[in-house]
Amino acid sequence: MPGMNLTRDEATARSALIDVSTYTVELDLSQATEDGVTTFGSTSTIEFTCAEPGAETWLDLVDAEIHEITVNGTSVDPAEAYADSRIRLTGLAAENTVVVRADCTYSHTGEGLHHFVDPADGRIYLYSQFEVPDARRVYACFEQPDLKGTFTFDVTAPAHWTVVSNAPTPDPTPVPGSDAAARWLFGPTKPMSTYITAIVAGEYVELRDEYRGKYGVIPLGHYARQSLAAELERDREEIVTLTQQGFAFFEDAFGGPYPFEKYDQLYVPEYNAGAMENAGCVTLRDEYLPRSRQPRSFYEFRASVILHEMAHMWFGDLVTMKWWDDLWLNESFAEWACYHAEAEATDYTDAWTGFANMRKQRGYRADQLPSTHPIAADMVDLHAVEVNFDMITYAKGAAVLKQLVAWVGIEPFLAGLGQYFKDHAYSNTEFTDLLAALEKASGRELSGWATEWLQTAGVNTIRPVFELDAEGRYTSFAVRQSAHQDHPTLRRHRIGIGSYRLREGRLVREDRVEIDIDGDLTEVPQLVGEAQPDLLLLNDGDLTFAKVRLDERSLATAVDHLSALDDSLARALVWSAAWDMTRDAEMTATAFVELVLGNVGAETDSWGVTAFPGFAAQAAAMYTAPENRPAVTARWEEGLRTLLADAAPASDHQLTFVRAYAAAARSESAVADLEGLLDGSLTFDGLVVDQDLRWALLNNLARLGRADESRIEAELAGDNTNTAKEKAAAARAALPDPAAKEAAWQAAMIDSGTANETAREIVLSFMRGGQEAVLEPYVERYLTDAPLTWERIGAHRAALATEHIFPRILATPAVADRVAAWLENESEGTNTGAQRFIREGHADLVRALAAQARDAQG
């Protein structure tokens, strides 16, 4: 529907015409506990001014039945005014009051006001998710970020519920004539955009704490489902500590107090996103309260999410972009800030190593896909926002801001930020406003930097170029920079160059220079006359966003001695270079698998331990030559079994390796191991086979055809939780059975009623190695159904499904050719999101085929 979209030009015209003062939003959720209830009452009262009396504009409201519209006391017929998700407002006065009374629709897809019934106990939970344009699913509003107003929420709900919003939670008052309902009248908020308003309601368990800082006391709340109360209490101390550390750090770094009245963090079910920065009312997926043991990388990532959303309270909530062109800045800044805060203020002092090992890898991949785009993308309308909200926005953006910090210095950078927050508090800005503040604080001209880094796409590659004399000393040394032909920009980079030598079995950095490189070739006279080190590492310190190549001697040293390199960030850069060379068919997949097996057991960074077994599994399954694959996958399985046996009891290595081993299992001996772990006949000292690990083992037995529906049902019968329902759906999707695959496909790709997280588990479990015969028909099914998913199952689910259920595992020339033919001849007129993910999938197939050819060469 055209009205669901909003163009930048429309938004600009509307914001020039009107200025919003206040919203009063009355929501009646009191019937939410009744069977079959699909709607809730929503009354919006909006006060705003109009610069051109007599003009007209519109309000946004989606999927509603409107009962009444009043404009400045005059009734308007909804049948005439409401069409295509817009309410037409005509004959405006200088000052206006509009009232819209409607019934809006509960969501089961995580957009708008999501309704969830916990299978563990039948309790009901609601929460809102409004980014990018979904406040209009809950109340009538001017749905664009630069029309801020103050909000007063008035909520009627079952009296035994908890209700939370952006303002402090008031004491509920009885509803006259009802013993079952109560009313929560919240105070007015600070000025804010519609997309960061929030309502969370239900039988949530609540824990209270506070942060006492130099600017006063911030009340803290923590909420979760009743069935996760024990997990919330278990993790409370760490969450509170991180929250307090974050506030202390950010209030100091950003030069001012937290800009809202309280800070609640609510762990909610079936969440589409990782978390959302609703002002003072942050929602997070409740998988962040795990019921089973997780590796340190899980908790490190949770810490980054908590700090990411907190950083948004300043950058995004206090100061907000005028339009979604600058959405990248919100997310890139919060991403940079969370890792900076982790490293400086928490126990996760090696956070930037974790960023390099996992998050940045996703940015590198995204920037080499055909869908890559400038960080500051041209968001002409809301559809463009949906397509370009990706790892360019997050991971590359954060890495580029890290480069900016290296360029201007951390103190000037923070000083500029502090002034920016003071100058633009509770208002809207554009990137040029931030750039001006940073230029003033640093004294550096940054518009050229911004053009190079923010308005162009693609990643540069840097490699050493040198000559040696007879004694092995550099007679010349330079850094060569290149770019892909489709994105030829050569950028200015601030980089470190580290020289590492083997000393008594350790690989130690003995020298480091830091330089600016520019253009195709940058001479480095500081290294001339120096002896060639065992390992020469460009981008030492990981200051810039660029692919790094190792010279021949350095690569040999890395393969043989990576675990002897004491510095975790330096190891991350070597890991990254090796993986990137494998993806670019410059290093064989077989060699990369051996590199991981030979070194990951000694890796100390939690994300390194988590990430690189996953990358090696991908290399073994997709990047090996078909004739080499049986031997490499057998070697991968065998090597993981050895790593598992050798891992320290109860260590992250042990937990990671047992999961990876289960996923790699193919042989009869491995199947026997999985069965033994499940029935207790095989044990490893310190390894607890908890419920989540049981599901992982069962999923892989299902993948191998060694666990059927009855066995999945038996496991589910002993685990009456929402998580178990999701894991059972994943296990069924893993079965190498045509009927099971068909049922999974229907649930994930066609059925709009499938719950979010259940659908996610299915699409991540559907395409499995070793099931080529049963999966082959789904190449055509995918090309037929993927373009229809946006209409069938909604944008969020469609994007997830279309990306992850693409048949990458069937990386053959025939499949690549078929997808290429679809893109060439059959894609015209299909959904642009589907086209994007199919084009990305095809690029992955082409990359895999090139890697296979390289692996065949040995």
C-alpha positions in Angstrom: 0.0 0.0 0.0 1.5 3.4 -1.0 0.3 5.0 2.3 2.4 2.5 4.3 5.5 4.1 2.7 6.6 7.6 3.4 9.0 9.5 1.2 11.6 11.9 2.5 10.1 14.7 0.4 6.7 14.1 2.0 8.2 14.1 5.5 10.1 17.3 4.7 7.0 19.1 3.5 5.0 17.9 6.6 7.6 19.0 9.1 7.8 22.4 7.4 4.0 22.8 7.8 3.3 21.6 11.3 5.0 21.5 14.8 3.8 19.0 17.3 3.3 20.0 20.9 1.7 17.0 22.8 0.3 13.6 22.4 -2.1 12.0 24.9 -2.4 8.3 24.1 -5.1 6.3 25.8 -4.8 2.5 25.4 -7.4 0.0 26.6 -5.6 -3.4 27.1 -8.1 -4.7 29.6 -9.5 -7.4 27.3 -6.1 -8.8 26.4 -6.6 -11.9 28.6 -9.8 -13.0 26.8 -9.7 -15.8 24.2 -9.9 -14.6 20.7 -9.3 -11.0 21.4 -7.3 -9.5 18.5 -7.7 -5.7 19.0 -7.3 -3.1 21.7 -8.7 0.4 22.1 -6.6 3.4 21.2 -7.5 7.0 21.5 -5.0 9.7 20.4 -5.3 13.4 21.2 -2.7 15.4 19.4 -2.0 19.1 19.8 0.0 20.8 17.1 0.5 24.1 15.2 0.2 24.8 11.5 2.3 27.4 9.7 -0.3 27.8 7.0 -3.8 28.0 8.3 -6.2 26.4 5.9 -3.7 23.9 4.7 -4.1 20.1 5.0 -1.9 17.2 6.1 -2.3 13.7 7.4 -1.9 11.4 10.4 -0.6 7.9 10.1 -2.5 4.9 11.4 -2.2 1.3 10.2 -4.6 -1.7 10.4 -7.2 0.0 12.5 -11.0 0.4 12.7 -11.6 4.1 13.4 -14.7 4.9 15.3 -14.3 8.7 15.7 -12.2 11.6 14.3 -12.5 15.1 15.7 -10.6 18.0 14.3 -10.8 21.2 16.5 -14.1 20.1 17.9 -15.6 19.2 14.5 -16.5 15.5 13.8 -15.0 14.0 10.6 -16.4 10.9 8.9 -13.7 8.2 9.1 -15.0 6.6 5.9 -14.1 9.8 4.1 -10.9 10.7 5.9 -9.2 7.3 6.5 -7.7 5.4 3.6 -4.4 3.7 2.8 -3.1 3.9 6.4 -3.5 7.7 6.4 -6.0 10.1 8.0 -6.5 13.2 6.0 -6.7 16.4 8.0 -8.1 19.5 6.1 -8.8 23.1 7.0 -6.2 23.3 9.7 -6.0 26.2 12.1 -2.9 27.9 13.5 -3.4 25.8 16.6 -5.0 22.4 16.3 -6.3 19.5 18.5 -7.1 16.2 16.8 -8.7 13.2 18.5 -8.8 9.8 16.9 -10.6 6.9 18.6 -10.0 3.5 17.1 -9.5 -0.2 17.6 -6.0 -1.3 16.7 -4.7 -4.8 16.0 -2.4 -6.8 18.2 0.7 -8.1 16.4 2.2 -11.6 16.5 5.1 -10.6 14.2 6.9 -8.2 16.6 5.7 -5.0 14.8 3.5 -2.6 16.8 2.1 -4.1 20.0 3.1 -7.8 20.2 0.8 -10.2 22.1 2.4 -13.4 23.5 1.0 -16.2 25.6 3.7 -18.1 27.5 3.2 -21.9 27.0 4.9 -22.5 30.3 2.2 -21.0 32.4 -0.4 -19.3 30.2 0.5 -15.8 31.3 0.1 -13.0 28.7 2.8 -10.4 27.8 2.6 -7.4 25.6 5.4 -5.1 24.3 5.8 -2.5 21.6 8.4 -2.3 18.9 8.1 0.9 16.8 11.4 1.3 14.8 11.2 2.3 12.0 7.6 3.2 11.3 5.4 1.1 13.6 4.1 3.4 16.3 1.3 4.0 13.8 0.1 0.5 14.5 -0.7 1.4 18.1 -1.8 5.1 18.0 -2.5 7.8 15.4 0.6 9.9 15.0 2.8 11.9 12.7 5.2 9.0 12.1 8.6 10.7 11.3 11.5 11.4 13.6 11.7 15.2 13.3 8.1 15.8 14.6 8.9 15.3 18.3 6.3 15.9 21.0 5.8 15.1 24.7 3.7 12.0 25.3 1.3 11.2 28.1 0.3 7.5 28.1 -3.0 6.5 29.8 -3.3 2.7 30.0 -6.1 0.6 31.2 -5.1 -3.1 31.8 -5.8 -6.1 34.0 -5.2 -4.9 37.6 -2.7 -7.6 38.4 -0.5 -6.6 35.5 2.7 -4.5 35.4 2.7 -1.6 33.0 5.8 0.3 31.9 6.4 3.2 29.5 8.9 6.0 28.9 7.9 8.0 32.0 8.1 6.6 35.6 5.5 4.1 36.4 2.6 5.6 38.5 0.6 3.7 41.0 -2.4 2.2 39.3 -5.9 3.4 40.2 -9.1 1.3 40.1 -11.4 1.5 37.2 -14.9 2.5 38.4 -17.3 -0.5 38.0 -14.5 -3.0 37.4 -12.8 -5.3 39.8 -10.5 -6.7 37.1 -9.1 -3.6 35.5 -6.9 -0.7 36.6 -5.6 2.5 35.1 -2.0 3.7 34.8 -1.8 7.5 34.1 1.8 8.2 33.2 3.3 11.7 33.5 4.4 13.6 30.4 7.7 12.6 28.8 10.5 14.7 27.5 10.1 15.7 23.9 10.8 12.6 21.8 10.1 10.9 18.4 7.3 8.4 18.0 9.7 5.5 17.2 11.2 5.6 20.7 8.0 5.6 22.6 7.0 2.4 24.3 4.4 0.4 26.2 5.2 -2.9 27.9 2.4 -4.7 29.9 1.7 -8.1 31.3 2.5 -10.3 34.3 6.2 -9.3 34.2 8.4 -9.9 37.3 10.0 -6.7 38.4 13.3 -6.1 40.2 14.4 -2.6 41.3 17.8 -1.1 41.7 19.4 2.4 41.3 22.5 4.1 40.0 23.9 6.9 42.2 26.2 9.2 40.1 27.5 12.7 40.2 24.3 14.1 38.7 21.9 12.3 41.1 20.0 9.0 41.3 18.7 7.1 38.3 16.0 4.5 39.2 16.7 1.2 37.5 14.1 -1.5 36.7 14.6 -5.1 35.3 11.7 -7.1 34.0 11.1 -10.5 32.5 8.4 -13.2 32.1 7.5 -15.1 35.3 8.9 -18.2 33.8 12.3 -16.5 33.5 12.2 -15.0 37.0 15.0 -17.3 38.2 17.2 -16.4 35.3 16.6 -12.7 35.8 17.5 -13.0 39.5 20.6 -15.1 38.6 21.9 -12.5 36.2 20.8 -9.5 38.1 24.1 -8.6 39.7 26.0 -8.6 36.4 23.3 -6.7 34.6 23.1 -4.0 37.3 26.9 -3.7 37.5 27.1 -3.2 33.7 24.3 -0.7 33.8 25.9 1.3 36.6 29.3 1.1 34.9 27.8 2.3 31.7 26.1 5.3 33.3 29.2 6.3 35.1 31.2 6.1 31.9 28.8 7.8 29.5 27.8 10.6 31.8 31.5 11.5 32.0 32.4 10.8 28.4 29.4 12.7 27.0 29.8 15.6 29.4 26.3 15.6 30.9 23.6 13.8 32.9 21.4 11.0 31.6 18.6 12.9 29.8 15.5 11.0 31.1 13.9 10.2 34.4 14.5 6.5 34.9 16.0 3.5 33.1 14.1 0.2 32.7 15.4 -2.8 30.8 12.7 -5.3 29.8 13.5 -8.8 28.5 10.6 -9.7 26.1 9.7 -12.8 24.1 9.6 -13.4 20.4 11.6 -10.3 19.7 12.5 -9.4 16.1 15.6 -7.4 17.0 18.4 -7.6 19.6 17.1 -4.7 21.5 15.5 -1.3 21.1 16.5 2.1 22.6 13.0 3.3 23.7 13.7 6.3 25.9 14.0 5.1 29.5 12.2 1.9 28.5 14.7 -0.4 26.7 13.4 -3.7 25.4 15.7 -6.6 24.8 15.1 -10.2 23.5 14.7 -12.5 26.5 17.1 -15.0 25.0 19.7 -12.7 26.7 18.5 -14.4 29.9 19.7 -17.9 29.0 18.5 -20.9 30.9 21.6 -23.0 30.1 25.3 -22.3 30.3 26.7 -20.1 27.6 30.3 -19.1 26.7 31.9 -15.8 27.7 31.3 -14.5 24.2 27.5 -14.7 24.8 27.8 -12.5 27.9 30.3 -10.2 26.3 27.8 -9.7 23.4 25.0 -9.1 25.9 27.2 -6.4 27.6 27.7 -4.7 24.3 23.9 -4.7 23.6 23.2 -3.2 27.1 25.7 -0.5 26.5 24.7 0.0 22.9 21.1 0.8 23.9 22.3 3.1 26.8 24.5 5.1 24.4 21.4 5.7 22.3 19.8 7.6 25.2 22.1 10.4 24.2 22.7 9.7 20.5 19.3 9.0 19.0 17.0 9.8 21.8 18.3 13.1 23.3 19.5 14.2 19.9 17.7 12.6 17.0 18.2 12.5 13.2 15.8 14.6 11.1 15.3 11.8 8.7 16.4 8.2 8.3 19.3 9.2 6.1 21.3 9.5 9.3 20.0 6.3 10.8 23.5 5.0 10.2 24.9 7.6 12.6 22.6 6.5 15.4 23.6 2.9 15.1 27.2 3.3 14.1 27.8 5.7 17.0 26.0 3.4 19.5 28.0 0.5 18.2 31.3 2.3 18.6 30.4 3.7 22.0 29.4 0.3 23.4 32.7 -1.3 22.5 34.6 1.7 23.7 32.8 1.6 27.0 33.2 -2.1 27.4 36.9 -1.8 26.9 37.3 1.2 29.2 34.8 0.6 32.0 33.9 -3.1 32.4 35.6 -6.4 32.9 35.4 -7.0 29.1 38.7 -5.1 28.5 39.4 -7.0 25.3 36.1 -5.9 23.7 37.7 -4.5 20.6 39.3 -8.0 20.0 35.8 -9.5 20.1 34.6 -6.8 17.8 37.4 -7.7 15.3 36.8 -11.4 15.6 33.1 -11.4 14.9 31.2 -8.1 14.5 33.7 -6.6 12.1 33.8 -9.8 10.0 30.1 -9.3 9.3 30.8 -5.7 8.2 33.6 -6.9 5.8 31.2 -9.5 4.3 28.4 -7.0 3.9 30.7 -4.5 2.2 31.7 -7.1 -0.4 28.2 -8.1 -1.4 26.4 -6.7 -4.5 24.0 -4.9 -2.1 26.8 -2.9 -0.4 26.0 0.8 -0.1 27.6 3.9 1.4 27.3 4.1 5.2 25.3 7.3 4.7 22.8 5.8 2.3 20.3 7.8 0.4 17.1 7.0 2.2 14.5 8.3 -0.2 11.6 6.6 1.6 10.8 4.0 4.3 11.3 1.1 1.9 14.9 2.2 1.4 15.4 2.2 5.2 14.2 -1.4 5.4 16.6 -2.5 2.7 19.7 -0.6 4.0 19.4 -1.3 7.7 22.3 -3.8 7.9 25.9 -4.6 8.9 27.1 -1.6 6.9 25.0 0.5 9.3 26.3 -1.2 12.4 29.7 -3.0 12.0 31.3 -1.0 9.2 30.0 2.3 10.7 31.4 1.5 14.1 34.8 0.6 12.6 34.8 3.8 10.5 34.1 5.9 13.6 37.0 4.1 15.3 39.1 5.3 12.4 37.7 8.8 12.9 38.7 8.7 16.6 42.2 7.6 15.5 42.2 10.5 13.0 41.2 13.3 15.4 42.1 11.9 18.8 39.8 10.6 21.5 39.8 13.7 23.7 38.8 16.1 20.8 36.3 13.5 19.7 34.6 13.4 23.1 34.7 17.1 23.5 33.0 17.6 20.2 30.3 15.1 21.2 29.7 16.8 24.5 29.1 20.2 22.9 26.9 18.6 20.2 24.6 17.1 22.9 24.4 20.4 24.7 23.7 22.4 21.6 21.0 20.1 20.2 19.3 18.5 23.3 15.8 17.2 22.6 15.9 18.3 19.0 16.8 17.0 15.6 20.0 17.3 13.6 21.8 16.2 10.4 25.3 14.7 10.1 26.7 18.1 9.2 25.8 19.4 12.7 28.0 16.6 14.3 30.7 17.1 11.8 30.9 20.8 12.6 31.2 20.1 16.3 34.0 17.6 15.7 35.8 19.9 13.4 35.7 22.7 15.9 36.9 20.5 18.7 39.7 18.8 16.8 40.8 21.6 14.4 40.8 19.1 11.5 38.9 19.4 8.3 36.6 16.4 8.1 34.4 17.0 5.1 36.8 15.2 2.8 37.1 12.4 5.3 33.4 12.1 5.4 33.1 12.0 1.6 35.7 9.2 1.4 34.4 7.1 4.2 30.7 7.7 4.4 29.5 8.5 0.9 31.3 5.7 -0.9 30.9 1.9 -0.7 33.4 -0.9 -0.7 36.3 -2.1 1.4 40.0 -1.4 0.6 42.7 -4.0 0.7 46.2 -3.1 2.0 49.3 -5.2 1.5 53.0 -4.7 2.2 55.3 -4.1 -0.8 59.1 -4.4 -0.1 62.5 -5.4 -1.2 65.2 -7.1 0.9 68.9 -7.1 0.8 71.2 -10.1 1.2 71.0 -9.9 5.0 67.2 -9.8 5.0 66.8 -6.1 5.7 64.3 -3.9 4.0 65.8 -1.7 1.3 62.4 -0.4 0.5 59.0 -0.6 2.1 55.5 0.7 1.1 51.9 0.0 1.7 49.8 -0.6 -1.4 46.1 0.1 -1.3 43.6 -1.3 -3.8 39.9 -1.3 -4.2 37.3 -3.4 -6.1 36.7 -2.2 -9.6 33.0 -1.6 -8.8 33.9 0.6 -5.9 37.3 2.1 -6.7 37.6 4.7 -3.9 41.1 4.8 -2.3 40.8 6.3 1.2 43.0 7.9 3.8 43.8 5.4 6.6 45.5 5.8 9.9 47.2 2.4 10.5 49.8 0.8 12.7 52.5 -1.5 11.4 53.7 -4.1 13.8 56.9 -6.2 13.6 56.7 -9.5 15.5 59.5 -11.9 16.1 59.8 -15.4 17.6 61.5 -15.3 21.0 61.7 -18.4 23.1 58.6 -19.9 21.6 56.6 -16.7 21.8 55.7 -14.3 19.0 56.4 -10.9 20.4 56.0 -7.4 18.9 59.3 -5.6 19.0 58.5 -2.5 17.0 55.5 -0.6 15.8 55.0 2.5 13.7 51.8 4.4 13.1 51.3 6.2 9.8 48.7 7.8 7.5 48.4 6.1 4.1 46.8 7.8 1.1 46.4 6.7 -2.5 47.7 3.7 -4.3 51.2 3.5 -2.7 52.5 5.0 0.6 56.2 4.8 1.3 57.2 3.9 4.8 60.8 5.1 5.2 60.8 4.2 9.0 61.2 0.5 8.1 64.0 0.8 5.6 67.1 -0.8 7.1 65.1 -2.9 9.6 65.4 -6.7 9.5 62.4 -8.4 8.1 60.4 -9.7 11.1 58.8 -13.2 11.4 55.4 -11.6 11.2 54.7 -8.2 9.6 51.2 -7.0 10.5 49.5 -4.1 8.8 46.7 -2.4 10.6 48.3 -3.4 13.9 45.9 -2.1 16.6 42.9 -2.5 14.2 42.5 1.3 13.7 41.0 1.2 10.2 38.4 -0.7 8.2 40.4 -2.6 5.5 41.3 -6.1 4.4 44.8 -7.0 5.3 47.2 -9.2 3.3 50.1 -11.1 4.9 53.4 -11.5 3.0 54.6 -15.1 2.3 56.8 -15.2 5.4 54.2 -13.7 7.7 51.5 -16.2 6.5 53.8 -19.1 7.1 54.6 -17.8 10.6 50.9 -17.3 11.3 50.0 -20.9 10.2 52.8 -22.4 12.4 52.8 -20.1 15.4 49.5 -18.2 15.6 48.9 -19.5 19.1 52.3 -18.2 20.1 51.2 -14.6 19.5 50.4 -13.2 23.0 48.4 -10.1 21.9 44.7 -11.1 21.4 44.0 -8.2 19.1 47.0 -9.0 16.9 45.8 -12.6 16.7 42.3 -11.4 15.7 43.9 -9.5 12.8 45.8 -12.6 11.7 42.7 -14.7 12.0 40.8 -12.1 10.0 43.4 -11.9 7.3 43.5 -15.7 6.9 39.7 -16.0 6.7 39.5 -13.2 4.3 42.2 -14.7 2.1 40.2 -18.0 2.2 37.0 -16.2 1.2 38.8 -14.5 -1.6 40.3 -17.8 -2.9 43.9 -16.8 -2.0 44.2 -19.5 0.7 42.8 -23.0 0.4 39.8 -24.0 2.5 41.8 -27.1 3.5 44.6 -24.9 4.8 42.2 -22.7 6.7 40.6 -25.7 8.4 44.1 -26.9 9.5 44.9 -23.4 10.8 41.8 -23.4 13.0 42.3 -26.9 14.3 46.0 -26.2 15.0 45.4 -22.9 16.9 41.9 -22.4 18.2 42.5 -24.6 21.2 45.0 -22.1 22.5 42.9 -19.0 21.6 42.0 -16.9 24.7 39.6 -14.4 23.2 36.0 -15.7 23.8 34.8 -14.4 20.4 37.8 -16.0 18.6 36.9 -19.3 20.2 33.3 -18.9 19.2 33.7 -17.4 15.7 36.5 -19.3 14.0 35.2 -22.8 14.4 32.0 -21.5 12.7 34.1 -20.1 9.8 36.1 -23.3 9.5 32.8 -25.3 9.3 31.7 -23.1 6.5 35.0 -23.5 4.7 34.8 -27.3 5.1 31.2 -27.5 3.9 31.2 -24.9 1.1 34.7 -23.8 0.1 36.4 -27.2 -0.3 36.7 -28.8 -3.7 34.0 -31.5 -4.1 36.8 -34.1 -4.5 38.5 -32.9 -1.3 35.4 -32.4 0.8 34.9 -35.9 2.3 38.5 -35.9 3.6 38.3 -32.4 4.9 34.9 -32.8 6.6 36.2 -36.1 8.2 39.4 -34.3 9.3 37.2 -31.4 10.7 35.1 -33.9 12.7 38.1 -35.8 14.0 40.0 -32.6 14.9 37.0 -31.3 16.9 36.7 -34.6 18.7 40.3 -34.2 19.8 39.9 -30.5 20.8 36.8 -31.5 22.8 38.7 -34.3 24.6 41.7 -31.9 25.3 39.7 -28.9 26.4 39.9 -27.8 30.0 36.9 -29.0 32.1 33.9 -26.6 32.2 35.8 -24.2 29.9 34.3 -22.1 27.0 36.5 -24.2 24.7 34.8 -27.4 25.9 31.3 -26.0 25.4 32.1 -24.5 22.0 33.9 -27.6 20.8 31.0 -30.0 21.8 28.6 -27.8 19.9 30.8 -27.6 16.9 31.5 -31.4 17.0 27.7 -32.1 17.1 27.3 -29.9 14.0 30.2 -31.6 12.2 29.2 -35.2 13.1 28.7 -37.5 10.1 30.6 -40.8 11.0 29.1 -43.7 12.9 31.6 -43.1 15.7 30.4 -39.4 16.0 26.8 -40.5 16.0 27.6 -42.9 18.8 29.2 -40.0 20.7 26.1 -37.8 20.3 23.9 -40.6 21.6 26.3 -41.3 24.5 26.3 -37.6 25.5 22.5 -37.7 25.5 22.1 -40.9 27.5 25.0 -40.2 29.8 27.2 -43.1 28.7 29.8 -40.7 27.4 31.0 -37.9 29.7 33.7 -35.3 29.7 34.9 -33.9 33.0 33.2 -30.6 33.6 30.7 -30.8 30.7 27.1 -30.6 31.8 24.6 -31.8 29.2 21.9 -29.3 30.0 18.6 -28.8 28.2 19.9 -26.5 25.5 22.8 -28.8 24.7 20.4 -31.7 24.6 18.4 -29.9 21.9 21.7 -29.2 20.0 22.6 -32.9 20.1 19.1 -34.0 19.1 19.0 -31.5 16.3 22.1 -33.0 14.7 20.9 -36.5 15.2 17.7 -35.4 13.4 19.9 -33.9 10.6 21.5 -37.3 10.2 18.2 -39.1 10.1 18.9 -40.7 13.5 16.1 -39.0 15.5 12.5 -39.0 14.3 9.4 -37.1 15.2 8.5 -39.3 18.1 11.9 -38.7 19.7 11.5 -34.9 19.2 8.1 -35.1 20.8 9.5 -37.1 23.7 12.1 -34.4 24.4 9.5 -31.7 24.1 7.3 -33.4 26.6 9.9 -33.0 29.2 10.6 -29.4 28.5 7.4 -27.4 28.6 8.8 -24.0 27.6 8.6 -21.6 24.7 12.3 -22.3 23.9 11.6 -26.0 23.7 8.8 -25.4 21.1 11.2 -23.4 19.0 14.0 -26.0 19.3 11.6 -28.8 18.4 10.6 -26.9 15.3 14.3 -26.5 14.4 14.9 -30.3 14.9 11.9 -31.1 12.6 13.3 -28.7 10.0 16.6 -30.6 10.2 15.1 -34.0 9.3 16.3 -35.3 5.9 12.7 -36.2 5.1 10.6 -34.6 2.3 7.5 -34.4 4.4 9.3 -32.7 7.3 11.0 -30.3 4.9 7.7 -29.4 3.3 6.1 -28.7 6.7 9.0 -26.6 7.8 8.9 -24.6 4.5 5.2 -23.9 5.0 5.7 -22.7 8.5 8.7 -20.5 7.7 8.0 -19.1 4.3 4.2 -19.1 3.9 2.3 -19.3 7.2 1.8 -15.8 8.7 0.8 -17.3 12.0 4.2 -18.9 12.8 5.7 -17.2 15.8 8.8 -15.1 15.2 11.4 -17.1 17.0 10.0 -20.4 15.9 10.3 -19.2 12.3 13.8 -18.0 12.9 14.8 -21.4 14.3 13.4 -23.2 11.3 15.1 -21.1 8.7 18.5 -21.5 10.5 18.0 -25.3 10.6 16.6 -26.0 7.2 19.5 -26.0 4.7 21.9 -28.6 6.0 25.0 -30.2 4.5 24.7 -33.8 3.5 21.0 -33.4 2.5 21.5 -32.4 -1.1 19.0 -34.8 -2.6 16.1 -33.7 -0.4 17.1 -30.0 -0.7 17.5 -29.8 -4.4 13.8 -29.1 -5.2 13.9 -26.1 -2.8 16.1 -24.1 -5.3 13.0 -23.6 -7.4 10.7 -23.3 -4.4 12.9 -20.6 -3.1 12.9 -18.6 -6.3 9.1 -18.9 -6.5 8.3 -18.2 -2.8 10.9 -15.7 -1.7 9.5 -12.7 -3.6 6.0 -13.4 -2.0 7.1 -13.5 1.6 6.8 -9.8 2.3 3.1 -9.9 1.6 2.7 -13.3 3.2 4.6 -13.1 6.5 5.6 -9.4 7.0 8.8 -7.5 6.4 10.8 -8.6 9.4 10.2 -12.3 9.0 10.5 -12.1 5.3 14.0 -10.5 5.4 15.2 -13.1 7.9 13.7 -16.1 6.0 14.8 -14.9 2.6 18.4 -14.3 3.7 19.0 -17.4 5.7 17.0 -20.1 3.8 18.8 -19.3 0.6 20.3 -22.6 -0.7 23.9 -21.6 -0.2 24.8 -25.1 0.9 24.1 -26.3 -2.7 27.1 -24.4 -4.0 27.3 -26.0 -7.5 27.7 -24.4 -10.9 24.2 -25.6 -11.8 22.6 -23.8 -8.9 24.6 -20.7 -9.4 23.6 -20.6 -13.0 19.9 -21.1 -12.2 19.9 -18.2 -9.7 21.8 -16.0 -12.2 19.1 -16.8 -14.8 16.4 -15.8 -12.4 18.1 -12.5 -11.6 18.5 -11.9 -15.3 15.2 -13.0 -16.7 12.6 -13.4 -14.0 13.2 -10.8 -11.2 11.6 -7.8 -12.9 8.7 -6.5 -10.8 9.4 -8.7 -7.8 9.9 -7.4 -4.3 13.1 -5.4 -4.0 14.0 -6.9 -0.7 13.7 -10.4 -2.1 15.8 -9.3 -5.1 18.5 -8.1 -2.7 18.8 -11.3 -0.8 18.7 -13.5 -3.9 21.5 -11.3 -5.4 23.5 -11.7 -2.2 23.0 -15.4 -2.2 24.2 -15.7 -5.7 27.3 -13.7 -4.8 27.9 -16.2 -2.0 27.6 -19.1 -4.5 30.1 -17.4 -6.9 32.5 -16.9 -4.0 32.2 -20.5 -2.9 32.8 -21.8 -6.4 36.0 -19.7 -6.7 37.1 -21.0 -3.3 36.4 -24.6 -4.4 38.5 -24.1 -7.6 41.4 -22.7 -5.4 41.1 -25.6 -3.0 41.3 -28.0 -6.0 44.7 -26.6 -6.9 46.1 -27.5 -3.5 
